[in-house]
Amino acid sequence: MPNFRNVPAFLCLVVASLSLIVALPVAHGQTLASTASFSGSVSDPSGARVANANVTLKSAEKGITRDFKTDAEGNFSFSLLPAGMEQAGMGVGPGDYNLDGHLDIFKTHFTGDTAGCYRGDGKGNFEDVTRSAKVGVETRYTCWGTGFVDFDNDGYPDVLVMTGSVYPEVERKLPQYAYKTPRILFRNLGDGTFEELSTQAGTGITTSHSSRGCAFGDFDNDGDMDVLIVNVNEPPSLLRNDVDPKQHWIKVKLEGVKSNRSAIGARVLVHYCGKKQVQAVVGQSSYYSCNDYRLHFGLGPVASVDVEVFWPSGLHETHSKLAANQLITLREGVGRVANKGWSRT
């Protein structure tokens, strides 16, 4: 079980706090209403080497999520995700919670509404599984940054959600709408469902803050995932995670050559014990945040894995029987190279 505790934030990674205006070439006949972008994540859920952008937008009346799909000429068309549903979207995170090798989406919403869990089919289509996945149980808080991350290294990605109200004045009139609220952690049970953890996950989760963005990474290089969180009008929270050392893991760092150097847009598929999990290298996720580019896969008791890499250039590479509990750096077209800036062998 993950156990989070606050540590002094002696070094703060930069979490983006800038609003970006992006000009998207939209297909003929489609128009975009006046909106404000909150969060977005670009990935290739269909494996067609054409990026899709899942963008959370808010208008004056209501929030909507649009799934922008590109064609071969770089034009975008869009649809609601899923079709017809409108919610006050806040943050978004891609991942593979059910280990089918396809990217899924977790999206947070405003107070009084459930979070959204959307299961991808690998063809660019998503099904709303919020109720069947049992993540619709929490509606008390305004939710922001989020992500699919395997915090206990059991091989099944969990979900962490940042919370906090927008206006501190509201609490004085309506005490039920607290300005500072605890974070939310959903543990993946491995059967397509989640359970909410509260006191079991440590004070880093239960202590109340008004939080916004969160960035996931292993800052102390001990083989489990930690979290850096930006709070409103107070210092950031750096949460160190400590889990059962018997659970195994592997990290994959990609270096593009023909593709971009950071390998943004690449997908990594890890096979272990009859399971397969995909993760994508993305330039933005959560809420105005950017995660560690070293992709982390919890493996449970598995001691070795097979790894497939799908580069943005179209190159597909396979690496077999890689030992667990290590970082591997893979260079496009070259294979495994020496790690840089890593304290472990």
MIDRENFI-914219 format. One record per residue (C-alpha): z, y, x. Coordinates in steps of 0.001 Angstrom, whole numbers, padded with zeros to 6 digits, always signed. Last residue first. Layout:
# MIDRENFI-914219
ZYX/...
# end
This chain:
# MIDRENFI-914219
-011725+000612+023003/-009349+003133+021452/-008836+006805+022347/-012149+007953+020909/-013810+011133+022210/-017203+009499+022697/-018065+005884+021910/-020575+004050+024101/-023869+002986+022557/-024912+000375+019984/-028509+000268+018927/-031428+002180+020377/-033754+003016+017477/-031178+005324+015901/-027969+005387+017901/-025026+003328+016648/-021434+004148+017575/-018880+001435+016802/-015231+002234+016156/-012887-000731+016317/-010575-002910+014270/-013133-005556+013296/-015571-007421+015544/-019289-007018+014915/-021018-010244+013940/-024495-008875+013284/-026198-005483+013632/-029163-004758+011352/-031568-001790+011499/-033800-000180+008867/-035919+002805+009940/-037099+005004+007076/-036564+008321+008875/-033426+008912+006785/-031875+005853+008479/-030836+002739+006552/-028199+000982+008650/-027105-002608+008051/-023824-003959+009384/-022555-007536+009592/-018807-007986+009779/-016008-009591+011796/-012245-010249+011411/-011864-010196+007613/-008230-010071+006422/-008687-006856+004379/-011879-005128+005488/-011359-001382+005096/-014547+000535+005904/-014469+003981+007520/-017619+006058+008061/-017258+008326+011089/-018701+011613+009840/-015170+012787+008976/-015325+014524+005605/-016685+017928+004610/-015117+020140+001967/-016029+022723-000668/-014597+020367-003310/-014957+016622-002622/-018216+016247-000715/-020512+018019+001698/-022826+016994+004544/-023119+013368+003499/-023295+010143+005522/-023530+007457+002868/-021352+004438+002232/-022290+000978+001031/-020024-002004+000542/-020985-005671+000510/-018794-008637-000324/-019164-012324+000567/-016385-012111+003152/-017761-008958+004762/-021155-007220+004637/-021305-003517+005542/-024129-001289+004244/-024521+002079+005961/-026644+004799+004361/-028220+007729+006185/-028616+011100+004470/-026894+013068+007203/-027571+011254+010475/-025754+013972+012454/-028699+014220+014876/-031304+014500+012115/-033639+011500+011914/-035986+010728+014795/-032901+010456+017001/-029892+010200+014696/-026444+009318+015958/-024299+007246+013584/-020562+006569+013731/-019311+003371+012043/-015628+002567+011632/-014200-000926+011095/-011071-002161+009347/-008500-004958+009259/-005309-005322+007221/-002428-006783+009225/-001396-003268+010287/+000034-002622+006779/-000511+001068+006069/+000517+004485+007391/-001301+007570+006090/-000764+010973+007628/-001112+013856+005194/-002024+017287+006581/-001207+019857+003914/-002661+023349+004229/-000358+026376+004448/+000434+028317+001275/-001355+030766-001013/-003574+028102-002617/-003548+024696-000919/-006211+023128+001313/-005754+019409+001923/-006326+017339+005077/-006188+013605+004389/-005627+010448+006452/-007574+007197+006552/-006342+004174+008469/-007270+002756+011871/-004815+004565+014143/-007192+007293+015273/-004703+010136+014637/-007126+012257+012594/-008557+009329+010621/-010661+011251+008106/-010821+012609+004562/-011248+016284+003689/-009591+017839+000641/-010370+020990-001321/-008219+022611-004008/-004444+022288-004167/-001793+024051-006210/+001124+022062-004855/+003662+019549-006166/+005177+016822-003988/+004393+013336-005358/+001392+012514-003167/+002638+013513+000277/+006068+012323-000846/+005044+008686-000703/+002523+006353-002356/+004958+004311-004476/+006228+007404-006319/+003006+007774-008304/+000283+005155-008246/-002373+005032-010959/-004076+001683-011430/-007799+001078-010987/-010356-001300-012508/-013522-003094-011402/-011674-006250-010428/-010612-005238-006922/-007410-003496-008005/-008519-000104-006650/-005479+002146-006322/-005688+005509-008087/-003837+008365-006401/-003161+011673-008147/-001720+014738-006433/+001343+016452-007821/+001285+019778-009717/+001808+023452-008903/+000776+025925-011614/+002498+023995-014405/+000832+023975-017822/+003675+022584-019962/+005659+025745-019215/+003301+027854-021380/+004235+031532-021065/+005541+031537-017506/+003190+028680-016571/+000140+030762-017501/+000886+033445-014910/+000153+031042-012034/-003557+031010-012995/-005889+028264-011739/-003744+025149-012109/-003366+022535-009418/-004658+019056-008648/-006226+017087-005793/-007505+013580-006573/-007430+010418-004439/-009496+007357-005347/-009365+003849-003815/-012145+001959-002039/-011737-001861-001999/-011668-003730+001334/-007884-004041+001571/-007670-001224+004108/-004791+000492+002236/-006439+003935+001948/-009953+002777+001134/-011540+006125+000227/-013589+007172-002831/-013212+010945-002986/-011637+013939-004703/-011231+017714-004592/-010367+019527-007825/-008320+018469-010850/-006659+020611-013524/-003750+018458-014608/-002406+016528-017590/-005399+014296-018368/-004565+011032-016544/-005356+007696-018230/-009135+007981-017929/-009206+006094-014625/-009064+002708-016356/-012352+001371-014902/-013408+000373-018447/-012621+003863-019720/-014376+005878-017017/-017341+003506-016812/-020077+006083-017469/-023304+004427-016341/-025504+005879-013594/-029234+005508-012859/-030857+006317-009501/-032191+002801-009019/-029217+001361-007123/-027340+000618-010345/-024734+003372-010002/-021370+003283-011749/-020056+006652-012940/-016341+007440-012960/-015393+010666-014712/-011970+012302-014700/-010391+012710-018102/-010036+016003-019931/-007027+018075-020974/-006925+019940-017662/-010306+020558-016046/-012520+017875-014533/-012959+015578-011533/-016005+013499-010666/-016280+010042-009112/-019796+008809-008346/-021180+005359-007463/-023455+004340-004591/-024883+000819-004701/-024001-002176-002493/-022236-004038-005295/-018766-003432-003884/-017145-002147-007094/-015901+001213-005723/-019040+002122-003791/-018739+005802-002896/-019748+009360-003824/-017274+012231-004418/-017342+015162-006831/-015146+018154-007633/-014777+020534-010617/-016720+019477-013721/-015863+021058-017053/-017473+018365-019171/-020771+017896-021004/-022245+014518-021934/-025783+014333-023372/-027369+012135-020715/-024837+010822-018209/-025097+012849-016063/-027300+015529-017613/-030895+015569-016420/-032800+017285-013661/-036187+017585-012006/-036510+018750-008420/-039686+019285-006399/-039886+017985-002828/-043477+016749-002966/-042520+013063-003181/-040272+013770-006161/-036689+014890-006081/-034008+014041-008600/-031309+016534-009623/-028407+014970-011509/-026788+017688-013582/-023126+017964-014419/-022112+020388-017101/-019300+022884-017637/-018912+024931-020767/-019229+028402-022232/-019783+030886-019424/-021540+028273-017333/-020092+025849-014838/-022119+023556-012582/-021213+020331-010777/-024170+019136-008721/-025276+015583-007985/-028233+016007-005648/-030729+013183-005153/-032478+012582-001855/-035724+010664-001549/-035653+007836+000989/-036100+005382-001912/-032671+003816-001434/-031862+004498-005095/-028555+006298-004488/-029985+008629-001817/-027301+011261-001264/-026506+014932-001827/-023065+015982-003047/-022198+019080-005007/-019272+021195-006057/-018577+024353-008054/-021969+025932-008710/-021929+028900-011076/-024399+028883-013943/-027078+030970-015624/-029352+028487-017389/-031773+026447-015339/-035344+025970-016542/-037640+022953-016829/-041323+023086-017827/-042735+022558-014356/-040379+020815-011931/-037692+022890-010281/-037931+024147-006698/-034243+024542-005841/-033048+027806-004300/-029483+027361-003087/-026827+030065-003259/-023795+028934-001314/-020188+029774-002144/-018034+029675+000956/-014624+028076+001329/-015703+025263+003618/-012877+023214+005041/-012270+023963+008703/-010112+021388+010404/-006577+022564+010955/-004643+021675+014070/-000870+021964+014239/-000640+021094+010541/+002873+019686+010751/+002980+016238+009113/+003313+015496+005404/+003763+011889+004336/+001436+009384+002757/+002101+005667+002300/-000845+003461+001383/+000000+000000+000000/
# end
